Amino acid sequence: MACEEHRSTPEAIEPAVWRALRGCYDPEIPVNIVDLGLIYSCRVEPAADGKSHRVHVQMTLTTPGCGMGPVIQRDVWDRVLAVPGVSEAQVELVWDPPWTQAMMSESARLELGLL
């Protein structure tokens, strides 16, 4: 019987990656980084070995000077690599477009009392 990762497709891996990302929080804000709107993109593609996948995440922070940036970036990297079938992860911090509260989900704004 073939190993699970041999049958995986990027389309099957991506929802698991998003679930993993929802477990990541900015320590100063009680809302996950996906609902905060900090994840700008998540691309899953086959790895060079043809058996696993690599994931490229583009994310930002609420402010460029956020001292927790490296910690959050490492948490994202660790969580992505923990997804079965993922063998490579790249987490890129980007600043364009700048993050605004408008990027947060409605539930995040409600939870933070912004609605």
C-alpha positions, 0 to 999 in steps of 0.5 A: 500500500502506498504511503499517505504522502504519495497520494497527497496532492497540493489541493489536499495538503493546503486545508491542513496547512491553513488549519495549522496556521489557525493554531498560531497566535500573536502572543499579544493578541488573543486571535489567530494570525489567519483571522487577524489577516496576517497571512497573505498567501499560502502556496503548496506545490510538490517538492523535488522528491515527488513524494512530499510538498513544499509550502511558501507562506507570505505573511506580515505583522501588525506593525513592522517593529513587532518584537515578536515577529521572529517568534511568530515567523518560527511558530508558523514555520514549525507548524507548517512543517508539522503537517503530514506530507510537508517536507519544506517550508518557507515563511516570508515576512512582507510589508506590502500591502501594510496590514490594517484592521480591515484585513481581520475577519469579522469574527476577529473584529467581534472578539476584539470588540472592534464591531 
